[in-house]
Every structure is written in structure tokens, then in C-alpha cells.
Amino acid sequence: PFSPDELSTLDDVPWEEFDDEFKAEVEQTIITCLGRTQPFRLGGDPSSEDDLGPVAHGPLFSSWCHRVVDLVNSNDIIPDIPDMQQTLMKNLAEEKVSEAVDAYVNQMEDYLDGCPVYNDDVAGKRDGMVIAADMVSEGLIKGEGVAEDKELERHSLGVLVELCKELKHLITSDKLLDESLDKLKKKCIKDEHGSILDQLKETNSKRSRESCEAIARRLYMSFRAIVRDDATKMSDKQFEAGAKTVEDKFRTIARGPAVQETADIFLKEQKDADKIFLQRVSSINALYQDTLQKKEELDKDVEQKNLMVSTLKRDLEEQKKMEEEHISELRDDMAAKLKKAEDDRAAELKKKQDEMEAAKKDAEKRLADEVAAREERLRKEEEAHEQEIQKLMKTADANMKKEIMAAEEKRRADQAKFRTEMETKLNEAESRMQEEVKAREARLKEEEDRHTKELQRVRTELNEKMEVQKKKYLQEIDELEKQCFNFKACSIM
């Protein structure tokens, strides 16, 4: 038994929560009440005496009683009870259909959300949930569940069957039940303008396209990395086998109606693109092999030219060293020749100066000797003449003495004149000698100047020859360096 408080809130308790014994007693009470109150039988056609309608169950009867009480207590006109029965039954049926539709939507959405995004990768030993979690963490998919079309339809059918069973318990009128079932089925699976199942399929297709394209892209990009690797030597047969492996793995993991579409469009497009790439790579590889062969030949040629350049550099350095040594030798030789010329000039000048000094001394000595000899001769002649005069004076008379004295005077005058002439001649001879010495000194000076000019000319000619030879060597060095540069340029190319 219920307490008064429990009885006051009895209508808040859901009908399904009462035990079977209580519900059976309530059903029996309703049957008894309805059996004695014919106008309150629910359902059926009031105009037909044969169809009085089934006996209402607890919720319908309770709802009916509440509605009748509300109408009786209202200020409106009391309606015709049979019409009100039909309206009430119809409204109740529509409510139950609406509730069933909502329940169908909720159950189907829950089922779809609870479906896995991907199947398990058995070959790769990876769980489908792990694959989906990785894709979600990378922001590639939203992670919403994906169902196969057949799974979705099968579950839809199961949900619809259960809802229909519930409606059969809730709607007692056969006619209203049939109408309600038709409405439920139409809204859920048979509506021409788009049933709930069609909308769910569309949602499922979008989810499937998203997840299929994401997993297909990931699987194929891993394969593409191998195909387009720099060192790839993949043949067409290997490529086809690899692409088939990717497609098989994709079909194993991916779910939903977009699997076939993704395989036929996305994977095929990627496969065709890489096939063209491999064809081009094959043609490029042939060109590459030819280029590689030419490169090897060029490398050998470059190696030879590098060897030639090295040899040329070494020869150039040796030649440069030899030329520098030769120039140094030329400079040393020129310096030696110039020094020898200077020494020879100085020796010759000294010799000539010595000769001049000797000639001067000899001339002075000869002049002095000649003067001394003449003076000695004059002295002897004078002595002899004096003796002769003395002899004559002793034997001569006065006239003779006068003649002798006159002759002596004349002789002395002649002797003085002779001496004067001799001094004049000596002075002239000395002047001529001085002039000859000056002339010789002038000639020596001219010869020295000529020799100096000749030395200067020789030095200038030697410098010019050295400059010409140096320019020639520098040009040869430039030519050799240009050849080295050309060899290097060829090596680089």
C-alpha cells in the first residue's frame, strides 16, 4: 500500500517503473470502468456498432480522463464525447509518433557517433581507434564516427522495429496505429523530400569523404616519398605493385560510402600523376646516365687539364725563376762590364797622365840638358876664344888690339844676341811644350768625355735591352698565366 504522500505524487512516477502486479491491477480496474461506461471506450469508429474500439491502457485512459475533466470544468461548451474521443486519440497518436521520430533521430545519431572512424589495420598491427586518434591530434580529421551504408540501414531497421513495437502498445486503435506507423516510416526512411535516414546517410557520406581522403592522402604520401626519392630506380611493375598495396590497405582501413569514390578518384589521380612522373624520371634517367657519362669524361679531361695546369704552373715558376736568375746574371754582368770599363778608363787615363808627366819631365830634362850642353860649349868656346885672344893680344899690335877688341865686342854682342835668341827659342819651345801638354790634356778630356758618353750609351743600351727582355719575359708569363686560366675555366665548365 502507498502512503498519502506517495499517492499525492503518484502521477509523477513513470508508468514503466511500476511492477507488473500493480500494472495488472490497474489494467483490470480500467477494464471494469470502461466496460460499465460505453461512451468512454477509446478508439474505433463511433458510427459503427461493430467497432467499439479496444480497451484503453493506463496512460491513454489517464490522459483521456484528465482531458475530459478539463473540458467539463472549462467555460466552453461541453463537446460531443465521440468526436472528442477521435480527436484525443489522433493527438495522442501524433504525439507518440513525434516522440518516436525524436527517439529514432537520437538513437541513430548516437549510433553514428559511436561508430569507429577507421577499421583496424591488421597487417600493420594498429588499432583503428589509435589511427583515428593520431589523425585527430594532427588536425587532419574531426574524429566523427563513420558507418557503412548497410550497417546504418540495418541499425535503422532495428531501431524502427523497436519503435513500431512501442507504438503498438501505446496506440490501441488499429486504424490510428496503421496511420502512425506509416507516418513514422515515412519520416524516418521513406520520405520523398528527404527522410531522416537520407539526411543521416548524407552526414555519414561527408564524414566518410573527410576520413577517407585524409587516410588515403597519408597512405599515398608515404608511398610517394619512396616514388619521388632522389635515388629512386622504381620500375613500372614495382610501382603498380606498390600502388595496389596502398589501395588495398586503404580499402581495409577506410570506412563508409566514400571508400570506392576516393579510391576511384583521389588515389587514381595520385597514381596517374606519379606514373607520369616515373615515365619522365625514366626518360630523365636515360639523359642523366648520358650526362653522367659525359661528366665522367669531362672529369677525366678536367683532371688531365688540371695536371697540365699544374705542370704548366711548375714550368712557369721554373721559367720565372730562370728568367729572374738570368736577369740577375745580366745585371751582374753589366755591372762587372761597367766596372771593368771604369777601371780600364781610369787605368788608361792614369797611363796617359803618366805618359804626359814622363814626356813633360823628359822634355824638361832634354831642354835642361841641351841648355847645359850649349852653355858648356859656349863656356868652352869662350874660354878657348879668351885664350886665343890672350895669345893674339900678346903678339898683336895696337891696331890689331883694336880690331881684336872690336871683334870681341862683336862676339860678345853676337853671344848676347845668341843667348837672347836661345832664350827666346827656349821660351817658344817651352810654350809649344805647354801648348802640346794642354792639347794632350784637352784630347784626354775629350777622350774621357767620349768614353763617359760611350759608357752612358752602353749603360742605356744595356738597360733598354734588359727592359725589352723583361717585357718579353713578362709577356710570356702573362701568356702562360692566361693558358692556366683557360685550363681552369675549362676544368670548371
C-alpha positions as CSV (number, residue, x, y, z in Angstrom):
1,P,0.0,0.0,0.0
2,F,1.0,3.6,-0.7
3,S,1.2,6.3,1.9
4,P,-0.8,9.6,1.5
5,D,2.3,11.5,0.4
6,E,3.2,8.8,-2.2
7,L,-0.4,8.8,-3.5
8,S,-0.3,12.6,-4.0
9,T,2.8,12.3,-6.3
10,L,1.8,9.0,-7.9
11,D,1.2,10.7,-11.3
12,D,4.9,11.8,-11.4
13,V,6.1,8.2,-11.4
14,P,6.7,6.8,-14.9
15,W,4.3,4.0,-15.8
16,E,7.2,1.7,-16.7
17,E,8.6,1.8,-13.2
18,F,5.6,0.2,-11.6
19,D,5.7,-3.6,-11.0
20,D,3.8,-6.0,-13.1
21,E,1.3,-6.9,-10.4
22,F,0.3,-3.2,-9.8
23,K,0.0,-2.6,-13.6
24,A,-2.2,-5.7,-14.0
25,E,-4.5,-4.5,-11.2
26,V,-4.7,-1.0,-12.8
27,E,-5.5,-2.6,-16.2
28,Q,-8.3,-4.7,-14.6
29,T,-9.7,-1.6,-13.0
30,I,-9.7,0.3,-16.3
31,I,-11.4,-2.6,-18.0
32,T,-14.0,-2.7,-15.3
33,C,-14.6,1.1,-15.6
34,L,-14.7,1.1,-19.4
35,G,-16.9,-1.9,-19.5
36,R,-19.5,0.0,-17.5
37,T,-19.1,3.3,-19.3
38,Q,-19.6,2.6,-23.0
39,P,-19.2,6.2,-24.2
40,F,-15.7,6.3,-22.7
41,R,-14.4,3.4,-24.8
42,L,-11.3,4.7,-26.7
43,G,-10.6,4.3,-30.4
44,G,-12.8,2.7,-33.1
45,D,-15.4,4.3,-35.2
46,P,-18.3,5.7,-33.1
47,S,-20.7,5.4,-36.1
48,S,-20.2,1.7,-36.3
49,E,-21.8,-0.5,-33.8
50,D,-19.4,-3.3,-34.5
51,D,-16.2,-1.3,-33.9
52,L,-16.4,-0.1,-30.4
53,G,-12.6,0.1,-30.1
54,P,-10.2,-1.6,-27.9
55,V,-10.0,-1.1,-24.2
56,A,-7.6,1.7,-23.4
57,H,-4.5,1.0,-21.4
58,G,-3.4,3.1,-18.3
59,P,-1.6,6.1,-19.9
60,L,-4.3,6.6,-22.5
61,F,-7.1,6.2,-20.1
62,S,-5.5,8.6,-17.6
63,S,-4.9,11.2,-20.3
64,W,-8.4,10.8,-21.5
65,C,-9.8,11.3,-18.0
66,H,-7.6,14.4,-17.5
67,R,-8.8,15.9,-20.8
68,V,-12.5,15.2,-20.1
69,V,-12.2,16.7,-16.6
70,D,-10.5,19.8,-18.0
71,L,-13.2,20.2,-20.7
72,V,-16.0,19.7,-18.2
73,N,-14.6,22.2,-15.8
74,S,-13.9,24.8,-18.5
75,N,-16.3,27.6,-19.5
76,D,-16.6,26.3,-23.0
77,I,-19.4,24.2,-24.4
78,I,-19.1,20.6,-23.4
79,P,-18.0,18.8,-26.7
80,D,-19.5,15.8,-28.3
81,I,-17.8,12.9,-26.5
82,P,-17.4,10.6,-29.5
83,D,-15.7,13.4,-31.6
84,M,-13.6,14.3,-28.8
85,Q,-12.6,10.7,-28.4
86,Q,-11.3,10.6,-32.0
87,T,-9.5,14.0,-31.7
88,L,-7.9,12.9,-28.5
89,M,-6.8,9.6,-29.9
90,K,-5.4,11.3,-33.0
91,N,-3.5,13.9,-31.0
92,L,-2.1,11.3,-28.7
93,A,-1.1,9.2,-31.7
94,E,0.7,12.2,-33.3
95,E,2.5,12.9,-30.1
96,K,3.7,9.4,-29.8
97,V,4.8,9.4,-33.5
98,S,6.7,12.7,-32.9
99,E,8.3,11.1,-29.8
100,A,9.2,8.0,-31.8
101,V,10.8,10.2,-34.5
102,D,12.8,12.1,-31.9
103,A,13.9,8.8,-30.4
104,Y,14.8,7.4,-33.9
105,V,16.9,10.5,-34.5
106,N,18.6,10.4,-31.2
107,Q,19.3,6.6,-31.4
108,M,20.6,6.8,-34.9
109,E,22.8,9.9,-34.2
110,D,24.2,8.1,-31.1
111,Y,24.9,5.0,-33.1
112,L,26.6,7.0,-35.9
113,D,28.7,9.0,-33.4
114,G,29.6,5.7,-31.7
115,C,30.8,4.1,-34.9
116,P,34.6,3.8,-35.4
117,V,36.3,6.3,-37.8
118,Y,38.6,3.6,-39.2
119,N,38.8,-0.2,-39.2
120,D,41.8,-2.0,-37.6
121,D,45.0,-2.2,-39.7
122,V,45.5,-6.0,-39.2
123,A,48.6,-6.1,-41.4
124,G,50.2,-3.1,-39.7
125,K,49.0,-4.3,-36.3
126,R,47.4,-0.9,-35.5
127,D,44.1,-0.4,-33.9
128,G,41.6,1.7,-35.8
129,M,41.0,4.0,-32.8
130,V,44.7,4.7,-32.5
131,I,44.9,5.6,-36.2
132,A,41.9,8.0,-35.8
133,A,43.4,9.5,-32.6
134,D,46.7,10.2,-34.4
135,M,44.8,11.8,-37.3
136,V,42.7,14.0,-34.9
137,S,45.8,15.1,-33.0
138,E,47.3,16.3,-36.2
139,G,44.2,18.2,-37.1
140,L,43.5,16.2,-40.3
141,I,40.0,15.0,-39.3
142,K,37.3,15.8,-36.7
143,G,37.1,12.2,-35.5
144,E,33.4,11.8,-36.0
145,G,32.1,8.2,-36.4
146,V,31.6,6.7,-39.8
147,A,29.2,3.8,-40.6
148,E,28.9,1.6,-43.6
149,D,25.7,2.1,-45.5
150,K,24.5,-1.4,-44.9
151,E,25.3,-1.1,-41.2
152,L,23.4,2.2,-41.0
153,E,20.4,0.7,-42.8
154,R,20.5,-2.4,-40.7
155,H,20.6,-0.4,-37.4
156,S,17.9,1.9,-38.7
157,L,15.7,-1.1,-39.4
158,G,16.3,-2.4,-35.9
159,V,15.5,0.9,-34.2
160,L,12.4,1.4,-36.4
161,V,11.1,-2.1,-35.5
162,E,11.5,-1.4,-31.8
163,L,9.8,2.0,-32.1
164,C,6.9,0.3,-34.0
165,K,6.5,-2.2,-31.3
166,E,6.3,0.5,-28.7
167,L,3.7,2.4,-30.8
168,K,1.6,-0.8,-30.9
169,H,1.5,-0.8,-27.2
170,L,0.7,2.9,-27.0
171,I,-1.9,3.2,-29.8
172,T,-4.9,0.9,-29.3
173,S,-6.8,1.9,-32.5
174,D,-5.8,-0.3,-35.4
175,K,-6.6,2.5,-37.9
176,L,-4.6,5.1,-36.0
177,L,-1.8,2.6,-35.4
178,D,-1.5,1.9,-39.1
179,E,-1.5,5.6,-39.9
180,S,1.0,6.3,-37.2
181,L,3.3,3.6,-38.4
182,D,3.1,4.9,-41.9
183,K,4.0,8.4,-40.7
184,L,6.9,7.1,-38.6
185,K,8.3,5.1,-41.5
186,K,7.8,7.9,-44.0
187,K,9.6,10.4,-41.8
188,C,12.4,8.0,-40.9
189,I,13.1,6.1,-44.1
190,K,10.6,6.7,-46.9
191,D,10.1,10.5,-47.3
192,E,10.4,11.6,-51.0
193,H,11.7,15.0,-49.9
194,G,14.4,13.6,-47.7
195,S,13.9,11.2,-44.9
196,I,15.9,11.2,-41.6
197,L,17.8,8.2,-42.8
198,D,18.7,10.0,-46.1
199,Q,20.0,13.0,-44.0
200,L,22.0,10.7,-41.8
201,K,23.4,9.0,-44.9
202,E,24.4,12.4,-46.3
203,T,26.1,13.3,-43.0
204,N,27.7,9.9,-42.9
205,S,28.9,10.4,-46.6
206,K,30.5,13.7,-45.6
207,R,32.3,12.2,-42.7
208,S,33.4,9.3,-44.8
209,R,34.7,11.5,-47.5
210,E,36.7,13.5,-44.9
211,S,38.2,10.5,-43.2
212,C,38.8,8.5,-46.5
213,E,40.6,11.4,-48.1
214,A,42.7,12.0,-45.0
215,I,43.8,8.4,-44.6
216,A,44.2,8.0,-48.4
217,R,46.4,11.1,-48.5
218,R,48.5,9.9,-45.6
219,L,49.0,6.3,-47.0
220,Y,49.8,7.5,-50.5
221,M,52.1,10.4,-49.4
222,S,54.2,7.8,-47.6
223,F,54.4,5.8,-50.9
224,R,55.0,8.9,-52.9
225,A,58.0,9.8,-50.8
226,I,59.6,6.5,-51.9
227,V,58.5,7.0,-55.5
228,R,59.9,10.5,-55.7
229,D,63.1,9.9,-53.8
230,D,66.2,11.3,-55.4
231,A,67.8,7.8,-55.6
232,T,64.6,6.1,-56.9
233,K,65.0,3.4,-59.5
234,M,61.5,2.0,-59.3
235,S,60.2,0.1,-62.3
236,D,56.6,0.2,-63.6
237,K,55.9,-3.2,-62.2
238,Q,57.2,-2.2,-58.8
239,F,55.2,1.0,-58.9
240,E,51.9,-0.9,-59.8
241,A,52.5,-3.4,-57.0
242,G,53.2,-0.6,-54.5
243,A,50.1,1.4,-55.6
244,K,47.9,-1.7,-55.3
245,T,49.3,-2.3,-51.8
246,V,48.4,1.3,-50.8
247,E,44.9,0.9,-52.3
248,D,44.3,-2.5,-50.5
249,K,45.5,-1.0,-47.2
250,F,43.2,2.0,-47.8
251,R,40.2,-0.2,-48.5
252,T,40.9,-2.2,-45.4
253,I,41.2,0.8,-43.0
254,A,38.7,3.3,-44.5
255,R,35.0,3.1,-43.8
256,G,31.8,4.4,-45.3
257,P,30.3,5.0,-48.7
258,A,33.2,7.2,-49.9
259,V,35.7,4.4,-50.0
260,Q,35.1,3.5,-53.6
261,E,34.8,7.1,-54.7
262,T,38.1,8.0,-53.0
263,A,39.8,5.0,-54.5
264,D,38.5,5.7,-58.0
265,I,39.2,9.4,-58.0
266,F,41.8,10.6,-55.4
267,L,44.0,7.5,-55.4
268,K,43.7,7.1,-59.2
269,E,44.7,10.8,-59.7
270,Q,47.7,10.5,-57.5
271,K,48.7,7.2,-59.1
272,D,48.4,8.7,-62.6
273,A,50.4,11.7,-61.6
274,D,53.2,9.6,-60.1
275,K,53.1,7.3,-63.2
276,I,53.7,10.3,-65.4
277,F,56.4,11.4,-63.0
278,L,58.1,7.9,-63.2
279,Q,57.9,8.0,-67.0
280,R,59.5,11.4,-67.0
281,V,62.1,10.2,-64.5
282,S,62.9,7.2,-66.7
283,S,63.5,9.5,-69.7
284,I,65.4,11.8,-67.5
285,N,67.4,8.9,-66.0
286,A,68.5,8.0,-69.6
287,L,69.5,11.5,-70.1
288,Y,71.1,11.6,-66.7
289,Q,73.1,8.4,-67.5
290,D,74.3,10.0,-70.7
291,T,75.1,13.2,-68.9
292,L,76.8,11.3,-66.1
293,Q,79.0,9.5,-68.8
294,K,79.8,12.9,-70.3
295,K,80.5,14.2,-66.9
296,E,82.9,11.4,-66.2
297,E,84.6,12.1,-69.5
298,L,84.7,15.8,-68.7
299,D,86.1,15.0,-65.2
300,K,88.9,12.9,-66.8
301,D,89.5,15.8,-69.2
302,V,89.4,18.2,-66.3
303,E,91.8,16.0,-64.4
304,Q,94.2,15.9,-67.3
305,K,93.9,19.7,-67.8
306,N,94.4,20.2,-64.1
307,L,97.6,18.1,-64.4
308,M,98.6,20.2,-67.4
309,V,97.9,23.3,-65.4
310,S,100.0,22.0,-62.5
311,T,102.8,21.1,-64.9
312,L,102.4,24.5,-66.6
313,K,102.5,26.3,-63.3
314,R,105.6,24.4,-62.3
315,D,107.2,25.1,-65.6
316,L,106.1,28.7,-65.3
317,E,107.6,29.0,-61.8
318,E,110.8,27.4,-63.0
319,Q,110.9,29.6,-66.1
320,K,110.2,32.6,-64.0
321,K,113.0,31.6,-61.6
322,M,115.3,31.0,-64.5
323,E,114.4,34.4,-66.0
324,E,115.0,36.1,-62.7
325,E,118.3,34.4,-62.4
326,H,119.2,35.3,-66.0
327,I,118.2,39.0,-65.3
328,S,120.3,38.9,-62.2
329,E,123.2,37.5,-64.2
330,L,122.7,40.1,-66.8
331,R,122.7,42.8,-64.1
332,D,125.8,41.4,-62.5
333,D,127.5,41.0,-65.9
334,M,126.5,44.6,-66.9
335,A,127.8,45.9,-63.5
336,A,131.0,43.9,-64.0
337,K,131.4,45.2,-67.5
338,L,130.7,48.8,-66.4
339,K,133.2,48.4,-63.5
340,K,135.8,46.9,-65.8
341,A,135.2,49.8,-68.3
342,E,135.5,52.3,-65.5
343,D,138.7,50.6,-64.3
344,D,140.1,50.4,-67.9
345,R,139.2,54.0,-68.4
346,A,140.8,55.0,-65.1
347,A,143.9,52.9,-65.9
348,E,144.2,54.3,-69.4
349,L,143.7,57.8,-68.1
350,K,146.4,57.2,-65.5
351,K,148.7,55.7,-68.1
352,K,148.2,58.7,-70.4
353,Q,148.7,61.1,-67.5
354,D,151.8,59.2,-66.5
355,E,153.0,59.3,-70.1
356,M,152.3,63.1,-70.2
357,E,154.2,63.6,-67.0
358,A,157.0,61.5,-68.2
359,A,157.1,63.3,-71.6
360,K,156.9,66.6,-69.7
361,K,159.8,65.6,-67.5
362,D,161.7,64.2,-70.4
363,A,161.2,67.3,-72.4
364,E,162.2,69.5,-69.5
365,K,165.3,67.3,-68.9
366,R,166.3,67.3,-72.5
367,L,165.7,71.0,-72.7
368,A,167.8,71.5,-69.5
369,D,170.5,69.1,-70.8
370,E,170.6,70.9,-74.1
371,V,170.8,74.3,-72.4
372,A,173.6,73.0,-70.1
373,A,175.4,71.5,-73.1
374,R,175.1,74.7,-75.0
375,E,176.2,76.7,-72.1
376,E,179.1,74.4,-71.5
377,R,180.0,74.6,-75.1
378,L,179.7,78.3,-75.1
379,R,181.8,78.4,-72.0
380,K,184.5,76.3,-73.5
381,E,184.4,78.2,-76.7
382,E,184.6,81.4,-74.7
383,E,187.5,80.1,-72.7
384,A,189.2,78.9,-75.9
385,H,188.5,82.3,-77.5
386,E,189.7,84.1,-74.4
387,Q,192.9,82.1,-74.6
388,E,193.2,82.8,-78.3
389,I,192.6,86.4,-77.7
390,Q,195.2,86.4,-74.9
391,K,197.6,84.8,-77.3
392,L,196.8,87.3,-80.0
393,M,196.9,90.2,-77.6
394,K,200.4,89.2,-76.7
395,T,201.5,89.1,-80.2
396,A,199.2,91.7,-81.8
397,D,200.0,95.4,-82.2
398,A,197.7,98.3,-81.2
399,N,195.7,98.2,-84.4
400,M,195.4,94.5,-84.0
401,K,194.3,95.0,-80.4
402,K,191.7,97.4,-81.5
403,E,190.4,95.0,-84.1
404,I,190.6,92.2,-81.6
405,M,188.6,94.3,-79.1
406,A,186.1,95.3,-81.7
407,A,185.8,91.6,-82.8
408,E,185.5,90.7,-79.1
409,E,182.8,93.3,-78.6
410,K,181.0,92.0,-81.7
411,R,181.5,88.5,-80.5
412,R,180.0,89.4,-77.1
413,A,177.2,91.2,-78.8
414,D,176.6,88.2,-81.0
415,Q,176.9,85.9,-78.0
416,A,174.3,88.1,-76.1
417,K,172.2,88.1,-79.2
418,F,172.6,84.3,-79.5
419,R,171.7,83.9,-75.8
420,T,168.7,86.1,-76.3
421,E,167.7,84.1,-79.3
422,M,168.4,80.9,-77.4
423,E,166.2,82.1,-74.5
424,T,163.5,83.2,-76.9
425,K,163.7,79.8,-78.6
426,L,163.7,78.1,-75.3
427,N,160.7,80.1,-74.2
428,E,159.0,79.3,-77.5
429,A,159.9,75.7,-77.1
430,E,158.5,75.7,-73.5
431,S,155.4,77.5,-74.8
432,R,154.9,74.9,-77.5
433,M,155.5,72.2,-75.0
434,Q,152.9,73.8,-72.7
435,E,150.5,74.1,-75.6
436,E,151.2,70.5,-76.5
437,V,150.6,69.4,-72.9
438,K,147.3,71.5,-72.9
439,A,146.4,70.0,-76.2
440,R,147.1,66.5,-74.9
441,E,145.1,67.3,-71.7
442,A,142.3,68.6,-73.9
443,R,142.4,65.4,-76.0
444,L,142.5,63.4,-72.9
445,K,139.5,65.3,-71.6
446,E,137.7,64.9,-74.9
447,E,138.5,61.2,-74.9
448,E,137.4,60.9,-71.3
449,D,134.1,62.7,-72.1
450,R,133.7,60.4,-75.2
451,H,134.4,57.4,-73.0
452,T,131.9,58.6,-70.4
453,K,129.3,59.1,-73.1
454,E,130.1,55.7,-74.5
455,L,129.8,54.2,-71.1
456,Q,126.5,56.1,-70.6
457,R,125.3,54.9,-74.0
458,V,126.3,51.3,-73.3
459,R,124.6,51.5,-69.9
460,T,121.5,52.9,-71.6
461,E,121.5,50.3,-74.3
462,L,122.0,47.5,-71.7
463,N,119.1,48.9,-69.6
464,E,116.9,49.1,-72.7
465,K,117.9,45.6,-73.7
466,M,117.1,44.4,-70.2
467,E,113.7,46.2,-70.2
468,V,112.9,44.7,-73.6
469,Q,113.9,41.3,-72.3
470,K,112.0,41.9,-69.1
471,K,108.9,42.9,-71.1
472,K,109.3,39.8,-73.3
473,Y,109.6,37.6,-70.2
474,L,106.5,39.3,-68.6
475,Q,104.5,38.8,-71.8
476,E,105.5,35.1,-71.9
477,I,104.5,34.8,-68.2
478,D,101.1,36.6,-69.0
479,E,100.6,34.1,-71.8
480,L,101.3,31.2,-69.6
481,E,99.0,32.6,-66.9
482,K,96.2,33.0,-69.5
483,Q,96.7,29.4,-70.6
484,C,96.5,28.4,-66.9
485,F,93.3,30.5,-66.5
486,N,91.8,29.0,-69.7
487,F,92.6,25.5,-68.4
488,K,90.9,26.3,-65.1
489,A,87.9,27.7,-66.9
490,C,87.6,24.5,-69.0
491,S,88.0,22.5,-65.8
492,I,85.2,24.4,-64.1
493,M,82.9,24.0,-67.1
